[in-house]
Amino acid sequence: MSDGLDIVGLSAWYGTDRVLADVQMEIRPGQVTAIIGPSGCGKSTLLRCLNRMHEELPNARATGSVMFGDWDLYAPDSDPTDVRLHIGMVFQRPNPFPTMTVFENVVAGLKLRGHYDRVNLKERAEQAMRQAGVWDELKDRLNKPGGRLSGGQQQRLCIARALAVEPQVLLMDEPASALDPISTQLVEDTIVQLKNEVTIVIVTHNMQQAARISDRTAFMLRESAERPAALIEIDDTRQMFTKPIDKRTEAYITGRFG
């Protein structure tokens, strides 16, 4: 199965408010795709649609297709729980389970899926923590509470928790926005290293971050409260930041609005 995504005609609503309109976008495998745009332009909504978390919100729904290989994630027989086995998510603020140890945090998803073999859990925990760039820092603190780590360590612990179930795609909603510069750099380094193993889609308000770590960048915009958000353009990151096609993209990137 392909580990990229093909988004076709994706729209989203909160109640009667259509907040996202007919998004067409290819998420290429083995790359980092950044989604940028001003606040309220549908970035996080789009991200949550990709693993069907959007519809978990009250009165929220989505239509269209998200193709994962030959699998339409929005087909009537698609189980959202199965979708999230393949498409993981890391949120804006670190959210480790505070009463669980570091080790228990990393393997929590595996246990929910019925994996209890201690040897296997240890192997998967170490592998995921190495992928997330946090093994060397925490290997001697596996039995300490996850909630007592620094903010940057907590976020990379959450990345490890997401990776432990071996998703093919990882969604990241402003994963460094609550972190200090040093922790942000560590998370960015982790993202760059991970793209060799997992396809990444990241929402960020930080255009410098998008320029540093992404292969492709998508610009989204909601031009008024009466109109839904839309994808304005998507292209290779260097092209987007040096010679975007749409004047609205250029205006946003150069700081004339947003």
Order of alpha helices (4+ residues) and beta strands (2+ residues): beta-beta-beta-alpha-beta-beta-alpha-beta-alpha-alpha-alpha-alpha-beta-alpha-beta-alpha-beta-beta-alpha-alpha
